[in-house]
Amino acid sequence: MLPVFKEKWFKLRYNLLFYFNINDLGHIDRRQPAGVIVLENYNINIDNSSEGAFAFSISFRDEPEKRHILSGRSESQVEQWINALKQASYEYWRSRLIMLQERLCKKTGKDPLLMYPRNQGVVRDEAWEPATSFRSHVRSFTTSVAPTLNTITREVNLIDL
């Protein structure tokens, strides 16, 4: 069975790849996405030989036989998309954080995520330990470490940009 290709318009937002329909006149229906692909536990492959000159695919580790085949209008456009897609996952940014944390620790001898005064001297694991559920974690954390809460909120928002 040959794959069926339909032209779609894509928008990458964080680790979500939204796709939108294009009508017969070539206009993008931006009111509501036709679907979304969650980019976690995935691989990006260039598929030049079988699917066209500027094709690439997204496959998932838990469903390796299923592929989303996409194509661009030029080699540079494909390279831009592949670079953006490779950097879209939580997994990618977590590995970058760990790498930078290790490099800073080697240079300074201290774990940068546990340094004072940014976290008011509270060790992450100690702040979370006595709680038994997520809701109680939040309650315990916000009541015992209230001055730190604004700092943490600001940092989360910076990551969301």
C-alpha positions in Angstrom: 0.0 0.0 0.0 1.5 3.3 -1.1 1.4 6.2 1.4 -1.0 9.0 0.8 0.4 12.5 1.0 -1.7 15.5 1.9 -0.3 19.0 2.2 -0.5 20.4 5.7 0.8 23.5 7.4 2.8 22.8 10.6 3.5 24.9 13.7 6.0 23.8 16.3 5.2 25.0 19.8 7.5 23.7 22.6 7.3 19.9 22.2 4.0 20.0 20.3 3.9 19.8 16.5 0.5 21.1 15.4 -0.7 20.6 11.8 -3.4 22.5 10.0 -5.5 21.7 6.9 -5.0 23.6 3.7 -8.2 24.1 1.6 -8.6 23.8 -2.2 -7.6 27.4 -2.7 -4.4 27.0 -0.8 -5.5 28.9 2.3 -4.5 27.6 5.8 -7.4 27.0 8.2 -5.8 28.4 11.3 -8.9 28.4 13.5 -8.3 24.9 14.8 -5.4 22.4 14.3 -6.3 19.2 12.4 -4.1 17.4 14.9 -1.0 17.4 17.0 2.1 15.2 17.4 3.7 15.1 20.8 7.4 15.1 20.3 8.8 12.8 23.0 10.8 9.6 22.6 11.1 10.1 18.9 13.7 10.0 16.2 14.2 12.2 13.1 15.4 10.5 9.9 16.2 12.0 6.5 14.4 10.0 3.8 15.9 11.3 0.6 15.8 8.0 -1.3 12.3 6.7 -0.9 10.0 9.7 -0.3 11.4 12.6 -2.4 14.2 15.0 -2.5 13.4 17.0 0.6 11.7 14.4 2.8 12.3 13.5 6.4 10.4 11.4 8.9 9.5 11.3 12.6 9.2 7.9 14.2 8.6 7.0 17.8 10.6 4.5 19.9 7.5 2.7 21.2 6.0 2.4 17.6 9.1 2.2 15.3 7.0 0.9 12.3 4.8 4.0 12.3 6.3 7.1 10.6 5.2 10.6 9.9 6.8 11.6 6.6 7.2 15.3 6.0 8.9 17.2 3.3 10.1 20.8 2.8 10.5 23.0 -0.2 14.3 23.1 0.0 17.3 21.4 1.6 17.8 24.4 3.9 14.2 24.4 5.0 14.5 20.7 5.9 17.7 21.4 7.9 15.9 24.1 9.8 12.9 21.9 10.6 15.1 19.0 11.6 17.2 21.2 13.9 14.1 22.7 15.5 12.4 19.3 15.9 15.5 17.7 17.5 15.5 20.5 20.1 11.8 20.4 20.9 11.5 17.6 23.5 11.7 17.8 27.2 14.2 15.0 27.0 16.6 17.1 24.9 16.4 20.1 27.3 16.7 17.9 30.4 19.9 16.3 29.0 21.3 19.8 28.2 20.5 20.9 31.8 22.3 17.9 33.2 25.3 18.5 30.9 25.6 22.2 31.9 25.0 21.3 35.6 27.9 18.8 35.4 30.2 21.3 33.6 29.5 24.0 36.2 30.0 21.6 39.0 33.4 20.6 37.7 34.4 24.3 37.4 33.1 25.5 40.7 33.0 22.3 42.8 29.3 23.0 43.7 26.0 21.9 42.2 24.6 25.1 40.6 21.0 24.0 41.3 21.7 23.8 45.0 23.7 27.0 45.4 22.8 29.7 47.9 21.3 32.4 47.6 19.2 31.5 44.6 17.3 28.8 46.4 17.7 30.3 49.9 19.9 27.4 50.9 17.2 24.8 50.6 18.3 21.5 49.1 15.7 20.4 46.5 15.4 16.8 47.8 14.9 17.9 51.4 12.1 20.3 50.4 10.1 17.5 48.7 10.9 14.5 50.9 8.2 14.5 53.7 5.2 14.8 51.3 3.3 11.7 50.0 1.5 13.0 47.0 1.9 15.7 44.3 -0.8 17.9 45.9 0.9 17.5 49.3 4.3 18.2 47.7 3.0 21.5 46.5 1.4 22.3 49.8 4.5 21.3 51.8 6.8 23.1 49.4 4.9 26.4 49.3 4.3 26.6 53.0 7.8 25.7 54.1 9.7 27.5 51.4 7.4 30.5 50.6 10.2 33.0 49.8 11.6 30.7 47.1 8.3 30.2 45.3 8.4 33.5 43.3 11.9 32.7 42.1 10.9 29.2 41.0 7.9 30.6 39.2 10.0 33.1 37.3 12.5 30.4 36.2 9.7 28.1 34.9 8.2 31.0 32.9 11.7 31.7 31.4 11.9 28.1 30.2 8.4 28.4 28.6 9.6 31.2 26.3 
